[in-house]
Amino acid sequence: MSYQSFSRKKSAKASCIAKRPSSARLNRSSGFTLIEIMVVIVIMTIMTSLVVLNIGGVDQRRAMQAREMFILDLKKINKESTDQAKVFALNVQNATDVAPLSYSLFEYHDQSFERVRQVDRIWQPYTEFKPRQLPSNVSFSVQSLNNENYPRAQNDDLLGGQAPQLIWFGNGEVRPVRIQFYYAQQPIGHELELDHLGKVNEN
């Protein structure tokens, strides 16, 4: 065999060896390192936290919007009660497994002059006021503040133990109450106080 032929075979063999990737390099390129996996997990955790915080923030804003709408309703009801000389009461339907808390307005119908007293007709839904439904996980509590004497409230229908907590008497007077809104059972916003003239105060 000539020297030139031997050199060509040796060069070809060396070229083939050079083209083969090392096993270590092949293993590194075929999978992720532990550090890369940990970085991905951290990024996914941060993104999930941001999404949860954003959803919670949106829900709280909806709760505050419902609270503001409720305040506007209180003012409208007070004005209509005085203008129309009608006795109104706030009717609250607590949340259930299938429906959130809602509230509507009832109108008082005096049964004292009727020969046959019909208890179920004393308070009737006031159709001019559309019932409101609060967002999910939003609620409020109503606490009576006192039972003063009111000219329009001389019977148990309006001041007795079975009387609604929040009543507009139709003459500019209101049964004072304290109201607190909640989101996910946690207080949101300041307490609301409705004084005897129907003015809404935020404490």
Z-matrix of the N, CA and C atoms (Angstrom, degrees):
N
C 1 1.477
C 2 1.525 1 107.82
N 3 1.328 2 113.77 1 134.49
C 4 1.463 3 117.48 2 -178.70
C 5 1.516 4 110.76 3 -76.49
N 6 1.297 5 115.54 4 162.19
C 7 1.468 6 121.32 5 179.98
C 8 1.518 7 111.20 6 -65.08
N 9 1.350 8 118.03 7 -38.54
C 10 1.465 9 121.27 8 -178.85
C 11 1.522 10 111.52 9 -65.36
N 12 1.369 11 115.98 10 -40.79
C 13 1.470 12 119.86 11 178.92
C 14 1.512 13 111.01 12 -64.70
N 15 1.299 14 117.33 13 -41.63
C 16 1.472 15 121.19 14 178.60
C 17 1.523 16 111.12 15 -63.80
N 18 1.314 17 117.19 16 -38.12
C 19 1.466 18 121.31 17 -179.48
C 20 1.520 19 111.10 18 -66.65
N 21 1.363 20 115.86 19 -40.13
C 22 1.465 21 118.47 20 179.58
C 23 1.526 22 111.43 21 -64.10
N 24 1.345 23 117.70 22 -42.94
C 25 1.465 24 121.36 23 178.66
C 26 1.524 25 111.10 24 -62.71
N 27 1.314 26 116.57 25 -39.62
C 28 1.469 27 120.62 26 -179.45
C 29 1.523 28 110.91 27 -67.18
N 30 1.338 29 115.98 28 -38.99
C 31 1.474 30 119.98 29 179.57
C 32 1.523 31 111.50 30 -67.42
N 33 1.341 32 116.05 31 -40.43
C 34 1.471 33 120.11 32 179.10
C 35 1.514 34 111.20 33 -63.97
N 36 1.330 35 116.65 34 -40.98
C 37 1.468 36 120.72 35 179.27
C 38 1.522 37 111.09 36 -65.12
N 39 1.315 38 116.20 37 -40.56
C 40 1.470 39 120.52 38 179.10
C 41 1.513 40 111.01 39 -65.77
N 42 1.358 41 116.05 40 -36.90
C 43 1.464 42 120.18 41 179.05
C 44 1.512 43 111.57 42 -64.98
N 45 1.331 44 117.82 43 -40.48
C 46 1.471 45 121.95 44 178.30
C 47 1.518 46 110.92 45 -64.42
N 48 1.316 47 115.25 46 -41.19
C 49 1.473 48 118.95 47 179.37
C 50 1.514 49 110.65 48 -64.24
N 51 1.330 50 117.49 49 -39.06
C 52 1.465 51 121.40 50 -178.63
C 53 1.511 52 111.90 51 -67.06
N 54 1.342 53 117.56 52 -31.19
C 55 1.463 54 121.12 53 -177.59
C 56 1.515 55 112.84 54 -77.96
N 57 1.325 56 118.43 55 -18.74
C 58 1.461 57 120.70 56 -178.76
C 59 1.534 58 109.91 57 -76.27
N 60 1.342 59 119.14 58 124.81
C 61 1.479 60 120.33 59 177.18
C 62 1.509 61 110.02 60 -70.89
N 63 1.286 62 114.83 61 146.68
C 64 1.462 63 119.40 62 178.32
C 65 1.515 64 110.00 63 -69.13
N 66 1.326 65 117.48 64 153.44
C 67 1.470 66 121.79 65 -179.59
C 68 1.511 67 111.79 66 -64.80
N 69 1.339 68 117.56 67 -34.42
C 70 1.471 69 120.49 68 -180.00
C 71 1.512 70 110.84 69 -66.15
N 72 1.378 71 114.89 70 -42.05
C 73 1.463 72 118.69 71 179.61
C 74 1.524 73 110.81 72 -66.85
N 75 1.331 74 117.67 73 -37.50
C 76 1.465 75 121.99 74 178.67
C 77 1.515 76 111.59 75 -64.07
N 78 1.325 77 117.59 76 -40.41
C 79 1.467 78 121.56 77 -179.81
C 80 1.522 79 111.36 78 -66.93
N 81 1.350 80 116.70 79 -37.90
C 82 1.464 81 119.60 80 -179.07
C 83 1.525 82 111.68 81 -67.93
N 84 1.340 83 116.42 82 -35.58
C 85 1.462 84 119.48 83 -176.94
C 86 1.522 85 112.80 84 -81.90
N 87 1.324 86 118.90 85 -14.69
C 88 1.463 87 121.22 86 -176.06
C 89 1.523 88 113.60 87 -90.69
N 90 1.313 89 121.01 88 -2.61
C 91 1.456 90 122.94 89 -179.43
C 92 1.517 91 111.79 90 -155.42
N 93 1.400 92 116.09 91 175.60
C 94 1.449 93 121.65 92 179.24
C 95 1.522 94 109.90 93 -92.15
N 96 1.299 95 115.51 94 148.13
C 97 1.461 96 119.36 95 174.32
C 98 1.520 97 109.06 96 -80.83
N 99 1.310 98 116.81 97 164.74
C 100 1.466 99 121.69 98 179.84
C 101 1.520 100 111.09 99 -61.92
N 102 1.313 101 117.38 100 -37.72
C 103 1.468 102 121.16 101 -179.92
C 104 1.524 103 110.49 102 -64.94
N 105 1.337 104 116.77 103 -42.01
C 106 1.466 105 120.10 104 178.88
C 107 1.522 106 111.54 105 -62.56
N 108 1.321 107 116.95 106 -41.80
C 109 1.470 108 121.06 107 178.74
C 110 1.522 109 110.79 108 -63.50
N 111 1.341 110 116.84 109 -42.29
C 112 1.467 111 120.76 110 -179.98
C 113 1.522 112 111.01 111 -64.76
N 114 1.331 113 117.13 112 -38.70
C 115 1.468 114 120.64 113 178.12
C 116 1.526 115 110.65 114 -62.73
N 117 1.329 116 116.91 115 -43.13
C 118 1.469 117 121.09 116 178.64
C 119 1.525 118 110.95 117 -62.27
N 120 1.339 119 117.07 118 -42.17
C 121 1.468 120 121.13 119 179.78
C 122 1.520 121 110.72 120 -62.96
N 123 1.337 122 116.80 121 -43.11
C 124 1.470 123 120.76 122 179.54
C 125 1.523 124 110.67 123 -62.54
N 126 1.327 125 117.08 124 -43.77
C 127 1.466 126 120.65 125 179.76
C 128 1.526 127 111.00 126 -63.04
N 129 1.335 128 117.10 127 -42.92
C 130 1.464 129 120.64 128 179.35
C 131 1.522 130 111.13 129 -64.38
N 132 1.329 131 117.31 130 -38.31
C 133 1.471 132 121.06 131 178.38
C 134 1.515 133 111.03 132 -63.89
N 135 1.341 134 116.19 133 -43.91
C 136 1.464 135 120.37 134 179.59
C 137 1.529 136 110.60 135 -63.34
N 138 1.331 137 117.13 136 -44.50
C 139 1.461 138 120.80 137 -179.95
C 140 1.521 139 111.61 138 -62.93
N 141 1.331 140 116.95 139 -40.64
C 142 1.467 141 120.83 140 178.13
C 143 1.520 142 110.93 141 -62.97
N 144 1.340 143 116.61 142 -42.04
C 145 1.465 144 120.86 143 179.44
C 146 1.518 145 110.84 144 -63.05
N 147 1.337 146 116.73 145 -41.27
C 148 1.460 147 120.12 146 179.44
C 149 1.519 148 111.46 147 -64.50
N 150 1.319 149 117.11 148 -39.69
C 151 1.472 150 121.02 149 178.44
C 152 1.519 151 110.76 150 -63.68
N 153 1.348 152 116.66 151 -44.65
C 154 1.467 153 121.13 152 179.89
C 155 1.518 154 110.63 153 -62.84
N 156 1.345 155 116.81 154 -43.69
C 157 1.464 156 120.26 155 179.49
C 158 1.520 157 110.96 156 -63.77
N 159 1.318 158 117.12 157 -38.81
C 160 1.460 159 120.71 158 179.98
C 161 1.520 160 111.38 159 -66.05
N 162 1.345 161 116.38 160 -42.37
C 163 1.466 162 120.36 161 177.99
C 164 1.522 163 110.37 162 -62.73
N 165 1.346 164 116.74 163 -44.46
C 166 1.461 165 120.52 164 178.84
C 167 1.514 166 111.78 165 -62.15
N 168 1.348 167 116.56 166 -38.70
C 169 1.458 168 120.29 167 178.96
C 170 1.514 169 111.84 168 -65.52
N 171 1.317 170 116.98 169 -40.58
C 172 1.471 171 121.22 170 178.18
C 173 1.520 172 110.45 171 -63.32
N 174 1.328 173 117.34 172 -43.77
C 175 1.466 174 121.22 173 -179.78
C 176 1.525 175 111.16 174 -63.92
N 177 1.328 176 117.01 175 -39.00
C 178 1.464 177 119.76 176 179.05
C 179 1.524 178 111.03 177 -67.86
N 180 1.324 179 116.63 178 -37.36
C 181 1.468 180 119.26 179 176.69
C 182 1.528 181 110.74 180 -64.01
N 183 1.322 182 116.60 181 -38.85
C 184 1.466 183 119.78 182 176.46
C 185 1.520 184 110.86 183 -64.11
N 186 1.317 185 116.49 184 -38.32
C 187 1.466 186 120.39 185 178.47
C 188 1.525 187 110.61 186 -63.57
N 189 1.333 188 117.07 187 -42.67
C 190 1.460 189 120.48 188 179.28
C 191 1.532 190 111.05 189 -68.13
N 192 1.326 191 116.98 190 -35.06
C 193 1.466 192 119.96 191 176.24
C 194 1.524 193 111.08 192 -65.04
N 195 1.340 194 116.51 193 -39.55
C 196 1.468 195 120.52 194 176.89
C 197 1.524 196 110.21 195 -63.99
N 198 1.321 197 116.75 196 -37.35
C 199 1.469 198 121.31 197 177.80
C 200 1.532 199 110.61 198 -64.19
N 201 1.334 200 116.87 199 -43.69
C 202 1.462 201 120.35 200 179.03
C 203 1.528 202 110.92 201 -64.68
N 204 1.319 203 117.06 202 -39.46
C 205 1.464 204 120.81 203 177.17
C 206 1.526 205 110.70 204 -63.13
N 207 1.326 206 116.26 205 -38.55
C 208 1.465 207 120.89 206 178.69
C 209 1.528 208 110.58 207 -63.29
N 210 1.332 209 116.99 208 -42.04
C 211 1.469 210 120.61 209 178.44
C 212 1.528 211 110.38 210 -61.50
N 213 1.328 212 116.68 211 -43.34
C 214 1.467 213 120.20 212 177.31
C 215 1.523 214 111.00 213 -61.55
N 216 1.329 215 116.72 214 -39.39
C 217 1.469 216 120.37 215 178.28
C 218 1.527 217 111.01 216 -62.85
N 219 1.330 218 116.82 217 -41.89
C 220 1.468 219 120.05 218 179.14
C 221 1.527 220 111.10 219 -59.31
N 222 1.317 221 116.43 220 -41.24
C 223 1.466 222 120.49 221 -179.52
C 224 1.530 223 111.19 222 -68.71
N 225 1.333 224 116.17 223 -41.21
C 226 1.471 225 119.86 224 178.76
C 227 1.525 226 111.35 225 -64.94
N 228 1.331 227 116.08 226 -42.38
C 229 1.469 228 120.11 227 -179.92
C 230 1.515 229 110.51 228 -63.44
N 231 1.326 230 117.02 229 -42.18
C 232 1.462 231 120.94 230 179.84
C 233 1.528 232 110.67 231 -60.92
N 234 1.324 233 116.44 232 -43.23
C 235 1.470 234 120.36 233 -179.89
C 236 1.527 235 111.05 234 -66.52
N 237 1.328 236 116.30 235 -44.81
C 238 1.469 237 119.13 236 -178.45
C 239 1.520 238 111.47 237 -66.37
N 240 1.323 239 117.16 238 -38.30
C 241 1.466 240 120.44 239 178.67
C 242 1.525 241 111.04 240 -60.45
N 243 1.340 242 115.72 241 -43.06
C 244 1.467 243 119.89 242 -179.66
C 245 1.524 244 111.31 243 -71.29
N 246 1.337 245 116.43 244 -44.40
C 247 1.467 246 119.96 245 -177.80
C 248 1.523 247 112.16 246 -65.32
N 249 1.339 248 117.15 247 -38.55
C 250 1.461 249 121.72 248 -176.59
C 251 1.531 250 113.04 249 -95.34
N 252 1.334 251 116.52 250 -3.31
C 253 1.473 252 121.52 251 -177.40
C 254 1.528 253 111.12 252 53.35
N 255 1.329 254 115.21 253 43.59
C 256 1.462 255 121.16 254 179.66
C 257 1.523 256 110.48 255 -113.13
N 258 1.317 257 114.86 256 146.49
C 259 1.460 258 120.97 257 178.14
C 260 1.528 259 107.93 258 -93.82
N 261 1.323 260 115.44 259 121.00
C 262 1.462 261 121.43 260 -179.34
C 263 1.522 262 110.55 261 -117.27
N 264 1.325 263 114.86 262 157.98
C 265 1.468 264 121.11 263 174.44
C 266 1.518 265 108.78 264 -141.00
N 267 1.318 266 115.72 265 143.25
C 268 1.459 267 120.31 266 177.07
C 269 1.523 268 109.32 267 -80.85
N 270 1.317 269 115.63 268 126.63
C 271 1.461 270 121.41 269 178.13
C 272 1.526 271 109.09 270 -108.20
N 273 1.329 272 116.79 271 121.21
C 274 1.464 273 121.92 272 -176.51
C 275 1.523 274 109.74 273 -112.02
N 276 1.324 275 115.89 274 127.69
C 277 1.459 276 122.17 275 174.54
C 278 1.527 277 108.05 276 -106.91
N 279 1.323 278 115.92 277 112.23
C 280 1.460 279 120.15 278 -177.22
C 281 1.525 280 111.91 279 -64.06
N 282 1.315 281 115.66 280 157.09
C 283 1.463 282 121.52 281 -179.60
C 284 1.525 283 111.08 282 -65.72
N 285 1.326 284 115.22 283 148.28
C 286 1.466 285 122.13 284 175.98
C 287 1.531 286 108.58 285 -124.93
N 288 1.327 287 115.75 286 -175.07
C 289 1.465 288 119.91 287 178.90
C 290 1.526 289 112.40 288 -67.57
N 291 1.325 290 116.11 289 -21.88
C 292 1.469 291 119.59 290 -175.58
C 293 1.526 292 113.56 291 -115.55
N 294 1.335 293 118.08 292 -5.36
C 295 1.466 294 120.19 293 -177.46
C 296 1.526 295 110.22 294 -148.23
N 297 1.336 296 117.29 295 141.06
C 298 1.465 297 120.27 296 176.77
C 299 1.521 298 111.29 297 -76.74
N 300 1.324 299 116.49 298 175.32
C 301 1.464 300 121.24 299 178.55
C 302 1.524 301 109.82 300 -63.77
N 303 1.326 302 115.16 301 142.19
C 304 1.463 303 120.68 302 177.33
C 305 1.525 304 108.94 303 -138.82
N 306 1.333 305 115.57 304 160.66
C 307 1.466 306 119.54 305 176.72
C 308 1.521 307 109.57 306 -140.55
N 309 1.320 308 114.39 307 151.96
C 310 1.458 309 121.29 308 179.97
C 311 1.524 310 108.04 309 -144.19
N 312 1.316 311 116.12 310 -176.81
C 313 1.463 312 121.07 311 -176.85
C 314 1.519 313 110.14 312 -120.74
N 315 1.330 314 115.78 313 133.70
C 316 1.462 315 122.23 314 176.19
C 317 1.529 316 109.42 315 -110.52
N 318 1.335 317 114.54 316 147.71
C 319 1.464 318 120.83 317 176.25
C 320 1.525 319 109.43 318 -110.38
N 321 1.324 320 115.31 319 139.40
C 322 1.467 321 121.35 320 -177.84
C 323 1.526 322 110.81 321 -84.13
N 324 1.345 323 115.24 322 133.88
C 325 1.463 324 122.04 323 175.00
C 326 1.525 325 107.81 324 -121.90
N 327 1.315 326 114.85 325 111.35
C 328 1.467 327 120.64 326 -176.67
C 329 1.530 328 110.58 327 -66.59
N 330 1.326 329 115.64 328 123.71
C 331 1.468 330 121.49 329 -179.54
C 332 1.531 331 112.41 330 -105.60
N 333 1.335 332 116.63 331 5.44
C 334 1.467 333 119.49 332 -174.85
C 335 1.524 334 112.76 333 -67.93
N 336 1.324 335 117.90 334 -22.71
C 337 1.462 336 120.20 335 -179.56
C 338 1.529 337 112.45 336 -98.97
N 339 1.301 338 116.47 337 2.46
C 340 1.458 339 120.33 338 179.65
C 341 1.532 340 110.65 339 -85.69
N 342 1.324 341 116.23 340 142.98
C 343 1.469 342 119.68 341 178.14
C 344 1.522 343 111.03 342 -65.51
N 345 1.310 344 114.62 343 -41.16
C 346 1.466 345 119.88 344 177.69
C 347 1.526 346 107.84 345 -114.05
N 348 1.308 347 114.99 346 115.19
C 349 1.463 348 120.18 347 -177.71
C 350 1.532 349 109.81 348 -79.65
N 351 1.309 350 116.48 349 122.36
C 352 1.460 351 122.25 350 179.03
C 353 1.532 352 108.93 351 -108.95
N 354 1.308 353 115.01 352 102.96
C 355 1.464 354 120.69 353 -174.59
C 356 1.524 355 111.60 354 -61.34
N 357 1.323 356 116.32 355 -37.08
C 358 1.460 357 119.34 356 -176.40
C 359 1.523 358 113.10 357 -72.80
N 360 1.333 359 117.36 358 -4.80
C 361 1.460 360 120.82 359 178.98
C 362 1.525 361 112.53 360 -107.02
N 363 1.318 362 117.15 361 1.52
C 364 1.471 363 120.11 362 -179.56
C 365 1.529 364 110.49 363 -64.19
N 366 1.324 365 115.48 364 -48.03
C 367 1.466 366 120.64 365 178.52
C 368 1.527 367 108.97 366 -114.23
N 369 1.326 368 115.36 367 119.00
C 370 1.460 369 121.38 368 -179.39
C 371 1.535 370 110.09 369 -120.27
N 372 1.330 371 117.20 370 145.21
C 373 1.475 372 119.16 371 178.33
C 374 1.528 373 111.46 372 -57.18
N 375 1.312 374 115.55 373 134.89
C 376 1.459 375 121.47 374 177.03
C 377 1.528 376 107.75 375 -90.34
N 378 1.315 377 116.13 376 105.68
C 379 1.462 378 121.37 377 -169.54
C 380 1.529 379 113.51 378 -69.64
N 381 1.339 380 117.28 379 -16.56
C 382 1.461 381 119.55 380 179.74
C 383 1.532 382 111.74 381 -73.35
N 384 1.321 383 115.55 382 -16.03
C 385 1.470 384 120.36 383 179.44
C 386 1.526 385 108.73 384 -108.08
N 387 1.317 386 116.34 385 118.56
C 388 1.461 387 120.22 386 -179.68
C 389 1.530 388 110.51 387 -79.30
N 390 1.327 389 117.16 388 132.22
C 391 1.474 390 119.99 389 179.00
C 392 1.526 391 111.19 390 -56.73
N 393 1.324 392 114.45 391 143.61
C 394 1.469 393 120.87 392 179.21
C 395 1.528 394 109.29 393 -108.32
N 396 1.317 395 115.22 394 140.26
C 397 1.463 396 120.63 395 177.01
C 398 1.525 397 108.52 396 -116.62
N 399 1.329 398 116.35 397 125.31
C 400 1.455 399 120.36 398 -178.69
C 401 1.527 400 110.66 399 -79.43
N 402 1.340 401 117.15 400 157.93
C 403 1.469 402 119.79 401 175.38
C 404 1.526 403 111.11 402 -62.38
N 405 1.302 404 115.89 403 162.25
C 406 1.466 405 121.11 404 179.01
C 407 1.526 406 110.67 405 -59.33
N 408 1.328 407 116.23 406 141.03
C 409 1.476 408 124.22 407 178.83
C 410 1.525 409 113.50 408 71.61
N 411 1.336 410 117.52 409 9.41
C 412 1.464 411 121.13 410 177.66
C 413 1.526 412 108.97 411 -108.38
N 414 1.327 413 116.26 412 135.65
C 415 1.464 414 120.90 413 -179.89
C 416 1.525 415 108.80 414 -151.34
N 417 1.323 416 116.27 415 174.76
C 418 1.467 417 120.39 416 173.26
C 419 1.517 418 109.30 417 -150.68
N 420 1.322 419 114.81 418 156.23
C 421 1.464 420 121.54 419 177.94
C 422 1.523 421 108.82 420 -114.86
N 423 1.335 422 116.21 421 149.45
C 424 1.459 423 122.58 422 179.14
C 425 1.523 424 108.47 423 -123.10
N 426 1.334 425 116.31 424 125.90
C 427 1.464 426 121.68 425 -179.67
C 428 1.526 427 109.50 426 -123.32
N 429 1.336 428 116.92 427 123.24
C 430 1.463 429 121.06 428 177.48
C 431 1.523 430 109.87 429 -69.48
N 432 1.347 431 116.16 430 143.46
C 433 1.463 432 120.41 431 -177.54
C 434 1.517 433 113.07 432 -101.53
N 435 1.325 434 118.39 433 -36.79
C 436 1.467 435 120.03 434 178.46
C 437 1.522 436 109.85 435 -161.16
N 438 1.322 437 115.31 436 172.19
C 439 1.471 438 122.17 437 177.53
C 440 1.526 439 109.34 438 -128.26
N 441 1.307 440 115.92 439 65.75
C 442 1.455 441 120.07 440 179.53
C 443 1.533 442 109.89 441 -71.54
N 444 1.328 443 114.92 442 169.50
C 445 1.466 444 119.51 443 177.77
C 446 1.527 445 109.78 444 -83.14
N 447 1.311 446 115.64 445 129.78
C 448 1.457 447 121.04 446 179.28
C 449 1.524 448 108.42 447 -123.65
N 450 1.333 449 117.02 448 138.31
C 451 1.466 450 120.39 449 -178.52
C 452 1.522 451 113.65 450 -56.38
N 453 1.336 452 117.70 451 -34.91
C 454 1.454 453 120.57 452 -177.87
C 455 1.527 454 112.64 453 -88.93
N 456 1.320 455 116.52 454 -0.73
C 457 1.469 456 119.52 455 -175.07
C 458 1.518 457 109.91 456 -121.72
N 459 1.304 458 115.99 457 77.16
C 460 1.453 459 121.38 458 -178.96
C 461 1.520 460 111.84 459 -111.88
N 462 1.327 461 117.39 460 20.95
C 463 1.460 462 119.95 461 179.01
C 464 1.524 463 109.79 462 -143.73
N 465 1.321 464 114.77 463 166.42
C 466 1.467 465 120.24 464 -176.94
C 467 1.524 466 112.88 465 -68.21
N 468 1.332 467 116.87 466 -19.29
C 469 1.463 468 118.79 467 178.61
C 470 1.526 469 111.42 468 -60.21
N 471 1.340 470 115.92 469 -31.25
C 472 1.455 471 120.25 470 -174.94
C 473 1.524 472 113.89 471 -106.40
N 474 1.315 473 117.97 472 -23.90
C 475 1.462 474 119.81 473 -178.28
C 476 1.518 475 113.84 474 -128.11
N 477 1.313 476 117.68 475 -3.29
C 478 1.464 477 120.40 476 -179.11
C 479 1.519 478 112.62 477 -73.01
N 480 1.301 479 115.40 478 178.41
C 481 1.458 480 121.08 479 -177.94
C 482 1.510 481 113.74 480 -63.48
N 483 1.339 482 117.11 481 -25.16
C 484 1.461 483 121.09 482 -179.42
C 485 1.530 484 112.62 483 -93.47
N 486 1.323 485 116.56 484 -0.19
C 487 1.466 486 119.94 485 -178.31
C 488 1.527 487 110.44 486 -72.72
N 489 1.324 488 117.46 487 148.83
C 490 1.470 489 120.21 488 176.09
C 491 1.527 490 111.16 489 -59.21
N 492 1.329 491 116.06 490 154.27
C 493 1.460 492 119.97 491 -178.06
C 494 1.520 493 112.53 492 -72.40
N 495 1.322 494 117.03 493 -37.59
C 496 1.468 495 120.55 494 -177.40
C 497 1.520 496 109.81 495 -114.76
N 498 1.347 497 115.40 496 113.58
C 499 1.465 498 121.51 497 -176.67
C 500 1.524 499 109.74 498 -130.56
N 501 1.332 500 115.84 499 135.73
C 502 1.457 501 122.85 500 169.89
C 503 1.528 502 106.15 501 -102.78
N 504 1.327 503 117.26 502 123.25
C 505 1.464 504 120.75 503 -170.22
C 506 1.527 505 114.51 504 -86.85
N 507 1.315 506 119.03 505 -1.67
C 508 1.461 507 121.12 506 175.52
C 509 1.511 508 114.66 507 84.70
N 510 1.322 509 117.66 508 0.43
C 511 1.467 510 121.00 509 179.63
C 512 1.529 511 111.44 510 -124.17
N 513 1.326 512 116.55 511 20.42
C 514 1.461 513 120.19 512 -178.74
C 515 1.511 514 113.71 513 92.88
N 516 1.330 515 117.09 514 -2.95
C 517 1.458 516 120.53 515 179.64
C 518 1.528 517 110.30 516 -105.96
N 519 1.327 518 114.40 517 151.11
C 520 1.464 519 121.59 518 -177.76
C 521 1.520 520 108.85 519 -137.19
N 522 1.312 521 115.59 520 147.26
C 523 1.462 522 120.03 521 173.81
C 524 1.530 523 108.01 522 -76.60
N 525 1.337 524 118.91 523 112.66
C 526 1.473 525 121.49 524 -173.62
C 527 1.528 526 112.61 525 -62.25
N 528 1.319 527 114.72 526 141.17
C 529 1.462 528 120.96 527 178.55
C 530 1.526 529 109.69 528 -144.08
N 531 1.319 530 114.39 529 163.37
C 532 1.467 531 121.99 530 171.89
C 533 1.529 532 107.59 531 -117.63
N 534 1.313 533 116.68 532 132.85
C 535 1.470 534 121.77 533 -175.54
C 536 1.527 535 109.93 534 -125.77
N 537 1.321 536 115.74 535 133.25
C 538 1.465 537 121.06 536 176.62
C 539 1.525 538 109.61 537 -126.08
N 540 1.324 539 116.13 538 129.19
C 541 1.463 540 121.22 539 176.11
C 542 1.523 541 110.16 540 -90.03
N 543 1.352 542 114.66 541 151.12
C 544 1.468 543 120.98 542 -179.71
C 545 1.525 544 109.86 543 -134.91
N 546 1.329 545 114.28 544 145.64
C 547 1.463 546 120.83 545 169.37
C 548 1.527 547 107.71 546 -125.01
N 549 1.332 548 116.47 547 122.69
C 550 1.471 549 121.90 548 -176.18
C 551 1.528 550 110.03 549 52.75
N 552 1.347 551 115.67 550 40.83
C 553 1.462 552 124.34 551 176.77
C 554 1.524 553 113.05 552 68.54
N 555 1.331 554 118.11 553 13.09
C 556 1.456 555 122.46 554 176.33
C 557 1.526 556 108.89 555 -112.87
N 558 1.365 557 118.23 556 134.58
C 559 1.466 558 120.50 557 -178.59
C 560 1.529 559 111.76 558 -58.73
N 561 1.317 560 116.47 559 138.95
C 562 1.462 561 121.68 560 173.53
C 563 1.522 562 108.22 561 -129.03
N 564 1.316 563 116.45 562 138.67
C 565 1.452 564 120.28 563 -179.37
C 566 1.520 565 111.82 564 71.05
N 567 1.323 566 115.42 565 171.89
C 568 1.460 567 121.06 566 178.35
C 569 1.530 568 110.51 567 -77.34
N 570 1.328 569 115.08 568 159.31
C 571 1.466 570 119.86 569 173.10
C 572 1.526 571 109.51 570 -63.85
N 573 1.321 572 115.65 571 146.39
C 574 1.461 573 121.68 572 175.72
C 575 1.516 574 108.98 573 -106.12
N 576 1.324 575 116.31 574 135.98
C 577 1.469 576 120.60 575 174.97
C 578 1.516 577 108.76 576 -121.90
N 579 1.311 578 114.41 577 128.77
C 580 1.459 579 121.39 578 175.83
C 581 1.525 580 106.95 579 -102.76
N 582 1.348 581 117.27 580 113.95
C 583 1.463 582 119.17 581 -177.39
C 584 1.530 583 110.75 582 -82.07
N 585 1.337 584 116.35 583 -177.70
C 586 1.464 585 120.83 584 -173.22
C 587 1.525 586 112.83 585 -69.49
N 588 1.345 587 117.21 586 -10.02
C 589 1.462 588 120.74 587 176.20
C 590 1.529 589 112.13 588 -103.41
N 591 1.320 590 116.25 589 4.46
C 592 1.455 591 120.30 590 177.79
C 593 1.511 592 114.77 591 85.98
N 594 1.327 593 117.48 592 6.77
C 595 1.460 594 120.35 593 178.96
C 596 1.524 595 109.92 594 -76.33
N 597 1.339 596 116.10 595 135.43
C 598 1.461 597 121.39 596 -180.00
C 599 1.524 598 109.15 597 -92.99
N 600 1.320 599 116.17 598 121.03
C 601 1.466 600 122.06 599 178.78
C 602 1.524 601 109.56 600 -116.90
N 603 1.344 602 116.32 601 137.15
C 604 1.459 603 121.42 602 176.44
C 605 1.516 604 109.04 603 -103.09
N 606 1.333 605 116.71 604 121.68
C 607 1.464 606 121.02 605 -179.09
C 608 1.524 607 110.96 606 -84.26
